[in-house]
Amino acid sequence: MFSVHLSRDAHEEQVTVITLEVATLDEAAVSKLDERLTEEIDGRLHETIHLDMKNVDYISSTAIGKIMAIYRRLKNGGGKLVLVNVNEFPADVFRITGLSKALDVHPCPTPSAK
């Protein structure tokens, strides 16, 4: 459902990258991911977490709620959530709902930008 690896950003800070490996982030996927994802986040509340969404083409309101809960937990713990490689539909959802103002959302690069 997801993979986790550690890396360093441009400022040499440790970054945990969690790659979601599902195309549809709906209620069923969130219920399967919830406990394991929470366990991964709990030990890293003071860190920067990159949630790599390159495989996600659809996101439900339940998934958005879970992402916001993770965002709040990290923020309260001194950490940061960054959504990276966000595909067009989920990026539009974050933009239309206004959540892109609160969340750090980085869309997938367009083919012409490569």
DRENPA-3360 file (N, C-alpha, C; in nm, 2 decimals, always signed):
BEGIN
1 = MFSVHLSR = +0.08/-0.12/+0.00/+0.00/+0.00/+0.00/+0.09/+0.13/+0.00 ~ +0.20/+0.12/+0.07/+0.29/+0.24/+0.06/+0.43/+0.19/+0.10 ~ +0.53/+0.27/+0.06/+0.67/+0.23/+0.09/+0.73/+0.36/+0.16 ~ +0.83/+0.33/+0.24/+0.89/+0.44/+0.32/+1.04/+0.43/+0.30 ~ +1.11/+0.55/+0.27/+1.25/+0.56/+0.27/+1.30/+0.69/+0.32 ~ +1.42/+0.70/+0.37/+1.48/+0.82/+0.42/+1.57/+0.88/+0.32 ~ +1.57/+1.02/+0.31/+1.66/+1.09/+0.22/+1.70/+1.22/+0.29 ~ +1.78/+1.30/+0.22/+1.81/+1.43/+0.26/+1.77/+1.53/+0.16;
9 = DAHEEQVT = +1.72/+1.65/+0.21/+1.68/+1.75/+0.12/+1.80/+1.84/+0.08 ~ +1.78/+1.95/+0.01/+1.88/+2.04/-0.03/+1.95/+2.10/+0.08 ~ +1.89/+2.11/+0.20/+1.94/+2.18/+0.32/+2.00/+2.07/+0.41 ~ +2.02/+1.95/+0.36/+2.08/+1.84/+0.44/+1.99/+1.80/+0.56 ~ +1.86/+1.83/+0.56/+1.78/+1.79/+0.66/+1.72/+1.65/+0.63 ~ +1.70/+1.57/+0.73/+1.64/+1.43/+0.70/+1.50/+1.45/+0.66 ~ +1.46/+1.38/+0.56/+1.33/+1.38/+0.51/+1.28/+1.23/+0.50 ~ +1.17/+1.20/+0.55/+1.11/+1.07/+0.53/+1.01/+1.08/+0.41;
17 = VITLEVAT = +1.03/+0.99/+0.31/+0.94/+0.99/+0.20/+0.85/+0.87/+0.21 ~ +0.72/+0.89/+0.21/+0.63/+0.78/+0.21/+0.56/+0.79/+0.07 ~ +0.58/+0.68/-0.01/+0.52/+0.67/-0.14/+0.39/+0.59/-0.13 ~ +0.28/+0.65/-0.17/+0.15/+0.58/-0.18/+0.15/+0.50/-0.31 ~ +0.12/+0.37/-0.29/+0.13/+0.28/-0.41/-0.01/+0.24/-0.46 ~ -0.11/+0.32/-0.44/-0.25/+0.29/-0.48/-0.29/+0.40/-0.58 ~ -0.37/+0.37/-0.68/-0.42/+0.46/-0.78/-0.54/+0.54/-0.73 ~ -0.62/+0.46/-0.65/-0.75/+0.52/-0.60/-0.74/+0.53/-0.45;
25 = LDEAAVSK = -0.73/+0.65/-0.40/-0.72/+0.67/-0.25/-0.87/+0.70/-0.20 ~ -0.94/+0.59/-0.19/-1.08/+0.60/-0.15/-1.10/+0.55/+0.00 ~ -1.22/+0.53/+0.04/-1.25/+0.49/+0.18/-1.18/+0.36/+0.21 ~ -1.19/+0.26/+0.11/-1.13/+0.13/+0.14/-0.98/+0.13/+0.15 ~ -0.92/+0.21/+0.06/-0.77/+0.22/+0.07/-0.73/+0.29/+0.20 ~ -0.80/+0.40/+0.24/-0.77/+0.47/+0.36/-0.78/+0.38/+0.48 ~ -0.88/+0.30/+0.49/-0.90/+0.21/+0.60/-0.78/+0.11/+0.61 ~ -0.73/+0.07/+0.50/-0.62/-0.03/+0.50/-0.49/+0.05/+0.53;
33 = LDERLTEE = -0.48/+0.17/+0.49/-0.35/+0.25/+0.51/-0.35/+0.31/+0.65 ~ -0.46/+0.34/+0.71/-0.47/+0.42/+0.83/-0.38/+0.38/+0.94 ~ -0.39/+0.26/+0.99/-0.31/+0.22/+1.11/-0.17/+0.22/+1.08 ~ -0.13/+0.16/+0.96/+0.02/+0.15/+0.93/+0.08/+0.29/+0.91 ~ +0.00/+0.38/+0.84/+0.05/+0.51/+0.81/+0.06/+0.59/+0.94 ~ -0.03/+0.58/+1.03/-0.03/+0.64/+1.16/+0.10/+0.60/+1.24 ~ +0.13/+0.47/+1.24/+0.24/+0.42/+1.31/+0.37/+0.48/+1.25 ~ +0.38/+0.49/+1.12/+0.50/+0.55/+1.05/+0.51/+0.70/+1.10;
41 = IDGRLHET = +0.40/+0.77/+1.10/+0.40/+0.91/+1.13/+0.44/+0.94/+1.28 ~ +0.38/+0.85/+1.37/+0.39/+0.87/+1.51/+0.54/+0.89/+1.55 ~ +0.63/+0.81/+1.50/+0.77/+0.81/+1.54/+0.84/+0.93/+1.47 ~ +0.78/+1.01/+1.39/+0.85/+1.11/+1.31/+0.77/+1.24/+1.32 ~ +0.70/+1.27/+1.43/+0.62/+1.39/+1.44/+0.70/+1.52/+1.43 ~ +0.83/+1.52/+1.45/+0.92/+1.64/+1.45/+0.99/+1.65/+1.31 ~ +0.97/+1.56/+1.22/+1.04/+1.55/+1.09/+0.96/+1.61/+0.98 ~ +1.02/+1.63/+0.87/+0.96/+1.66/+0.74/+0.92/+1.53/+0.67;
49 = IHLDMKNV = +0.79/+1.51/+0.64/+0.74/+1.40/+0.57/+0.70/+1.44/+0.43 ~ +0.75/+1.37/+0.33/+0.71/+1.39/+0.19/+0.61/+1.28/+0.16 ~ +0.49/+1.31/+0.13/+0.39/+1.21/+0.09/+0.39/+1.21/-0.06 ~ +0.45/+1.11/-0.12/+0.47/+1.10/-0.26/+0.34/+1.04/-0.32 ~ +0.27/+1.12/-0.40/+0.14/+1.08/-0.45/+0.14/+1.05/-0.60 ~ +0.26/+1.01/-0.66/+0.27/+1.00/-0.80/+0.18/+0.89/-0.86 ~ +0.14/+0.79/-0.77/+0.06/+0.68/-0.82/-0.09/+0.71/-0.80 ~ -0.13/+0.82/-0.73/-0.27/+0.84/-0.69/-0.33/+0.93/-0.80;
57 = DYISSTAI = -0.44/+0.87/-0.86/-0.52/+0.94/-0.96/-0.65/+0.99/-0.91 ~ -0.70/+0.94/-0.80/-0.83/+0.97/-0.74/-0.81/+0.98/-0.59 ~ -0.87/+1.09/-0.53/-0.87/+1.10/-0.39/-1.01/+1.14/-0.34 ~ -1.05/+1.06/-0.24/-1.19/+1.08/-0.18/-1.18/+1.18/-0.07 ~ -1.30/+1.22/-0.02/-1.31/+1.32/+0.09/-1.25/+1.25/+0.22 ~ -1.27/+1.12/+0.23/-1.21/+1.05/+0.35/-1.06/+1.06/+0.35 ~ -1.00/+1.04/+0.23/-0.86/+1.05/+0.22/-0.81/+1.19/+0.25 ~ -0.88/+1.29/+0.20/-0.85/+1.43/+0.23/-0.85/+1.46/+0.38;
65 = GKIMAIYR = -0.95/+1.40/+0.45/-0.96/+1.42/+0.59/-0.84/+1.35/+0.66 ~ -0.80/+1.24/+0.61/-0.68/+1.17/+0.67/-0.55/+1.25/+0.65 ~ -0.54/+1.30/+0.53/-0.42/+1.39/+0.50/-0.42/+1.51/+0.59 ~ -0.53/+1.57/+0.61/-0.54/+1.69/+0.70/-0.51/+1.65/+0.85 ~ -0.55/+1.53/+0.89/-0.52/+1.49/+1.02/-0.37/+1.47/+1.04 ~ -0.31/+1.41/+0.94/-0.16/+1.39/+0.94/-0.09/+1.53/+0.94 ~ -0.14/+1.62/+0.86/-0.09/+1.75/+0.86/-0.09/+1.82/+1.00 ~ -0.21/+1.81/+1.06/-0.22/+1.87/+1.19/-0.13/+1.81/+1.30;
73 = RLKNGGGK = -0.12/+1.67/+1.30/-0.04/+1.60/+1.39/+0.11/+1.64/+1.37 ~ +0.16/+1.65/+1.25/+0.29/+1.68/+1.22/+0.32/+1.83/+1.27 ~ +0.23/+1.92/+1.23/+0.24/+2.06/+1.26/+0.25/+2.08/+1.42 ~ +0.16/+2.01/+1.49/+0.16/+2.02/+1.63/+0.29/+1.96/+1.70 ~ +0.35/+1.86/+1.63/+0.47/+1.80/+1.68/+0.60/+1.87/+1.63 ~ +0.59/+1.98/+1.56/+0.70/+2.05/+1.51/+0.75/+2.00/+1.37 ~ +0.68/+1.91/+1.31/+0.72/+1.86/+1.18/+0.64/+1.93/+1.07 ~ +0.66/+1.87/+0.95/+0.60/+1.93/+0.83/+0.56/+1.82/+0.73;
81 = LVLVNVNE = +0.44/+1.84/+0.67/+0.39/+1.75/+0.56/+0.40/+1.82/+0.43 ~ +0.47/+1.75/+0.33/+0.48/+1.81/+0.20/+0.42/+1.70/+0.10 ~ +0.32/+1.74/+0.02/+0.26/+1.65/-0.08/+0.34/+1.67/-0.21 ~ +0.40/+1.56/-0.25/+0.49/+1.57/-0.38/+0.43/+1.48/-0.49 ~ +0.46/+1.52/-0.61/+0.42/+1.45/-0.73/+0.27/+1.42/-0.73 ~ +0.20/+1.53/-0.70/+0.05/+1.52/-0.70/+0.00/+1.53/-0.84 ~ -0.08/+1.43/-0.88/-0.14/+1.42/-1.02/-0.25/+1.53/-1.03 ~ -0.29/+1.54/-1.16/-0.38/+1.65/-1.19/-0.51/+1.65/-1.11;
89 = FPADVFRI = -0.58/+1.54/-1.10/-0.71/+1.54/-1.03/-0.70/+1.57/-0.88 ~ -0.61/+1.50/-0.81/-0.59/+1.54/-0.67/-0.55/+1.68/-0.65 ~ -0.46/+1.73/-0.74/-0.41/+1.87/-0.73/-0.53/+1.97/-0.74 ~ -0.62/+1.94/-0.84/-0.73/+2.02/-0.86/-0.82/+2.02/-0.74 ~ -0.84/+1.90/-0.68/-0.92/+1.89/-0.55/-0.87/+1.98/-0.44 ~ -0.73/+1.97/-0.42/-0.67/+2.05/-0.32/-0.69/+2.20/-0.35 ~ -0.67/+2.24/-0.48/-0.69/+2.38/-0.52/-0.83/+2.43/-0.50 ~ -0.93/+2.35/-0.55/-1.07/+2.39/-0.55/-1.12/+2.41/-0.41;
97 = TGLSKALD = -1.08/+2.31/-0.32/-1.12/+2.32/-0.18/-1.05/+2.42/-0.10 ~ -0.94/+2.48/-0.15/-0.87/+2.58/-0.08/-0.76/+2.52/+0.01 ~ -0.75/+2.39/+0.01/-0.65/+2.32/+0.10/-0.51/+2.34/+0.05 ~ -0.49/+2.38/-0.07/-0.36/+2.40/-0.12/-0.30/+2.53/-0.06 ~ -0.38/+2.61/+0.01/-0.33/+2.72/+0.08/-0.27/+2.68/+0.22 ~ -0.32/+2.57/+0.27/-0.27/+2.53/+0.40/-0.16/+2.42/+0.38 ~ -0.19/+2.33/+0.28/-0.09/+2.22/+0.26/+0.02/+2.27/+0.16 ~ +0.13/+2.21/+0.17/+0.24/+2.23/+0.08/+0.23/+2.13/-0.03;
105 = VHPCPTPS = +0.17/+2.17/-0.14/+0.13/+2.07/-0.25/+0.22/+2.10/-0.37 ~ +0.29/+2.00/-0.42/+0.38/+2.01/-0.54/+0.33/+1.91/-0.64 ~ +0.26/+1.97/-0.75/+0.21/+1.88/-0.86/+0.32/+1.81/-0.93 ~ +0.28/+1.70/-1.00/+0.37/+1.63/-1.09/+0.42/+1.73/-1.19 ~ +0.55/+1.72/-1.23/+0.60/+1.80/-1.34/+0.52/+1.76/-1.47 ~ +0.49/+1.86/-1.55/+0.43/+1.83/-1.68/+0.54/+1.78/-1.77 ~ +0.50/+1.70/-1.88/+0.60/+1.65/-1.97/+0.69/+1.76/-2.03 ~ +0.63/+1.88/-2.05/+0.71/+1.98/-2.12/+0.81/+2.05/-2.02;
113 = AK = +0.79/+2.02/-1.89/+0.88/+2.08/-1.79/+1.00/+2.00/-1.76 ~ +1.00/+1.88/-1.82/+1.12/+1.78/-1.79/+1.24/+1.82/-1.87;
% end
